[in-house]
Amino acid sequence: MIHIKNDLELLDVMLRDQSKQLEHYRPGLYWEDYSSRMIKAVRSDGLEDFRSNVRIGKGFVDAVLMDPFDLLSLDSWKSKLQGKIVRNYFLRKYLIDYYVNLNNHLFKSLTQKYQNLYYTNMLSDWFSEFSTKYNLPDTLVGNPQDTVSISNHKMGKMYLSMYSRIHNYSKVVDFSQVKVVFEIGGGFGAFAHTLLHIFPNIRKYIYLDLPSTLYVATQYLKHFFGNEVTDYRETKNLDRILFSSNNEREILSVCPWQIEKIDADVDLFWNSASFQEMPKATVVNYLQYVERLLKNGKQPKFCLFLYSDGKQGKKIEIEDAVEICSENTSFKFEEVEPEIKIDLSESTYCFVGKHK
């Protein structure tokens, strides 16, 4: 089993600097608890099997929640009391462990079996064409818990989603002509990894995220691209963050507050749902810099991937997210009807912005 290297010193440096930043460069209401839990889990568990560790990656890796008590924050006296109760030997042995083991058994013996049958039946022709057209990356690093097998090709389910997004957006975005990409909120780096692997014409990539997630993605991308990844330690003291003028591949992993210092001409901006999970003021702040970076790109595209899961309160709704992006940039957004859908538990929507 291949493991991702740990580098807690890098995480500590980013977290120390995050504490000094303005509010819109720190986790908002949606991500505050996620980030806190992730940081604790990364420190205690490491990144060895992070794609099967729900405490690290709930919501953005291929982990499946088997034990609901894994998500106890333990930050308040109430949750600490709950933690003591669920760690009781007899309660765990005769009730909780039985429930967790049953979940695991049903997931492995039934859920994945029928999931594979469904995707093979629905997507085998498309996937055969896609996998023939492109040289697909290794999708099993980090030990993904939720995997899919289509025609005997096993992959992390998150990557199947990335493939579908590339296919759906390729109707309006010619990825083979893109040189420079800027992505905000890319999870553990699956989309960046996929794009960079499938399209060698992409030579420069900027990946921006909160320190808790950026740490995971940085270490993950380093596994595949090594010294082509520039981490936060190398850029934290720079007045300007820019690419070299050569054609060598460069991947910049930057923290939110560094967006003010980025100097690059971007061809493609990509955001998968994270704008929905931020306060509006944070999105508006980001957009002024996204607008500047796309200004001199060659026929630049602004891609928004949005979702609706029926939950209200902490997220910006789809229509509002599109409106915010339209009102605060010079881009006009059009919806792209997805041909391939992977995330069956929620409704997903594709939008592409072009200069008005």
N, C-alpha and C positions, 0 to 999 in steps of 0.2 A: 504493500500500500504506500503510495506517494503522499507525503505530508507537506503542508505549507509551513514555511519557516515563521517562527515567532520573533517579534522585535518590539517588545513592550516599551523600550526606550523611545521609539518613534511615536507610539501612542501617547506616552506621557508628555512629550514635547508639544504635540498638537493640542492636547487637553489643557495644558498650562496656558497656552496662547489663546485658546478659545475663551477661557474665563475672563480675559481682558477685553473681549470684543463687545461691540454694540449688540443689542438684543436681536436684530435681524440677521446676525451671523451666528446665532446660537440656536439650539433645538427649540422648535415651537411646541405648541401644546400636543400635537399629534406624535411627535418623535421624542419628546422629553423622557417618557418612561422607557420607550424602546432603547434609547441611547444609554440610559443608566443601566438597564439590565444587560445590554450587550457588553458594556465595558467590564462589568463584574464577571460575566461568563468568559470573556476573552482572557481575563487575568487568571481565572481559576482553571479553565479547561484548555486554553490554547486553541490554535487554529487547525490542529491535526485533522479533525473530522468535523469541521465547522458546518458543512452542508447537511449534516444529520443532527445538528445541535440546535434545537428550537430556541433555546435561551439566547443564542447568538443571532440567529437568522430568521426568526418568525416574520413572515411576510415578504422576505426577499431572497431566501435560499430554498433549496429543495428539501427542507425538513418538514416533518409532519408531527403535529402535536399529539402525543400519545398520553402524556401525563400532564393534566391541566395545572398541577401544582408546580411544574417546572417554571411557570411564569409568575410565581409570587415574587414581588419586588423586594420584600423584606426591608423596605425603607421606613415604614411606620410601625408603631407599637402593635397595631392591629395585625399587620401582615407578619410581623415577627411571631406573634402569638399563634397565628395560623400555621406558620412554619414549624413551630414546636409540636403542634398537634399532629400534623401530617407526618412528622418524623417519628412518631410513636411506633415502637417496634411491632406491636400486635396489630395496630391499625394498618400499617404498611403491609405486613405479611399476609393478613387475612382479608384485606379489602382493597387497598390501593394497588398493591402489586398484582393482585388477581385481575383487576380492571385493566391495568397497563399491559400485562401479558396478553390478555384477550384482545386488546386493541392491536397490538403488534401482530398477533396471529392472523386476525381478520384482514389487516392491511396487506400482509405478505401473501396470504393464501387466496384472498378473494378480490380485494380492491385493485391490487396491481394486475392480477390476472385479467380481470374484466376491463380494466383501463387499457391494457395492451391490446386486447381483442378489439375494443372500440376504436382506438387510434389506428390500428392496422387496417381495419375495415374501412374507416373513413378517410385515412390520409396516406395509405400505402402508395398509391399512384403519384400523388403530389410529392411525397417524401423521396420516392425513387428518382423522380426528375430533379428535385432540388439537390440531393446528395450526389447525383451524377454531374450536375452543372458545377457544383462547388466542392472544393476540398474542405471537408468539415473538421473542426478542431476536436481535441480531446475534451470530453465533457464530464469526465468522472473524477477529476482531481478534487479532493476535499470530501470524498465519500458521500455523494448525494444519497439521501434516503429515498426520495421519490424519483424513481427512474421510469423510463418508458422504453419498451422494445417494439420497434416497427420493422417487420420483415427481418427479424434477428439482429437488427442494429440497436444496441442499447445505448441510451443517453440519459443525462440528467434532464428531468422534465423542464427545468427552467430554460435550457437551451432549445428545446423544441419550441417554446414560446418565442425565443429570439429569432429562430429561423422563420417562424410565421410572420413576425413583424417585418423582417427584411423583405420577405416575399410581398406582403401587403403594400408596403411603402414603395417598392421598386416600380410600381406603376407610375409614380410621379417623381421619384428620386432616382437618378442614375448614379448608384453607388460606385460604379466603376470609374467615374470621373471625379470623385471627391478626393481632395488631398488633405484637408484639415478639418477635424471634427472637434466640437466642443460639446460635452455632455455634463449635465447637472443631475445628480441623484441617480447614479447607475447601479445601486445595490452592490453586490460583491464583484462586479466587473464582467458579468457574463456577456452583456451586449458589446462592450468594448473589445473583449477577447474575440468574440465572433466576427465583428466587423474587421478587426485588424488581421485576423487569420484568413478570412475569406477574400478580402480585398487588399492585396499588397500595395495597391496604388495609394492607399491611405498612409501617409508618412508621418503625420503629426496628429497627436490626440491630446486633448485636455480633459481630464476627469476631475470634477469638483463634487465634493460631498462633505457632510459633517465628519468630524474626526473619528467617531466611533465606527462609521461605515467605511470611511476613506481608508482607515487602517487595514481593514479586512481586504478591501479591493486592491490596495497597493501591494500587499503581500501576495495576493492571488495573481495579479498581473506580473509581478516580479518572477513568479514561478515559471511563466511562459516566455517572458520577454527580457528577463535579466536586467542588465545595465541600461537597456533602452528606457526603463522606467526611472524617472526622476522623482524622488519623494520629497516630502515637506522639509526635511532637514536641509536639503540642498537649495531651497528657494526662499526660506523663511526670512532671510535678511536682505533679499534682493529688492531694489527699488523698482525694477522692471522685470517682468517674467516673460521671456520670449524664446522662440525656437532659434536654433542655428539656421544659417542660410543654405546648408547643404541638404541633400536628399535622404539623409539617414533617418531612420524611424526614431521618433521621440514621443514618449508618453509622459505627460506632466500630471502628477497627482497633487492637486492643490486644495487648500481649505477655503471655506466660503469667503472669508475676509480678503483673500488674495485676489479675488476677481478684479479689484480696483487696480491691480498692478499688471494684469495680463495685457500683453501687446502682441496681437496676432490677427491675421486676416483669415476668418473662418468661412468655410464653404457650407458646412452642415452643423446646425445646432439640434441636439436631441434631448428630449425630456420625457421620461416614462413615468408619468403619474405624480412625480414628487412635487410639482407645482401645486397639485391639489392638496398636498399634505403639509403645506406651509401657510403661515399667516399671509393675508393679502399684501401687507406692507413689505414683507420679505420678498415676495414674488416681484412686486413693482420695483424694488431696489435692484434685484438681479436683472430685470429686463432692460434697464438703461445701459448696462454693460454688455448684455447680449446684443442689443441693437448696435452698439459701437463696434463690437468684434465682427459682426456680420456685414458691416457697411461696405467693406472692400472685397468681400468674397466674390468668387466667380459664380454668378447665378445662385446666390445663397438660398438655402432652404431651412425653414424653421419647423421641426417635426415635434408634434405633441401626441403622446399616447396616453389616453385617459380611460378611466374605468368607473363603473357604478356598481357598488355592492349592497345598496339599500340602506347603508348606515348613514346617519345624519349627525351633524354637530361639529366634528373635528376637521372635516374635509371641505374643500371648496368644490362646489358642484360643477359638473361638466360645462354647462353653458356659461357659468360665471368665469371659469378658468380660461375659456376661449375668449370671452369678452375682455378680461383683464389683459391678456396677451395682445389682443388686437388694439385696444385703446392706448397701450403704452409702448407700442412699437410701430414701425412703418409697414408691418406685414398684414396681408389679408389672408384669412384662413378658410380653407375649404376642407370638407369632410371627405375622407377616402373610405369607401365601403370595403371592409376586410373580406377577402376571399377565403382565408384560412383562419379558423378560430380554435384556440387551444384552451383558453381559460373558461371552461363551461360554467363555473360557479358564479361568474359575474359578467356584466356586459362591458365590452371594450369598444373604444372609439378611436379612430385614427384621423388626425388633422395635419395638414401641411400648409405652412404659411409662405407666401411669396410676396415680394415687394409690391406695395399698392401702386 
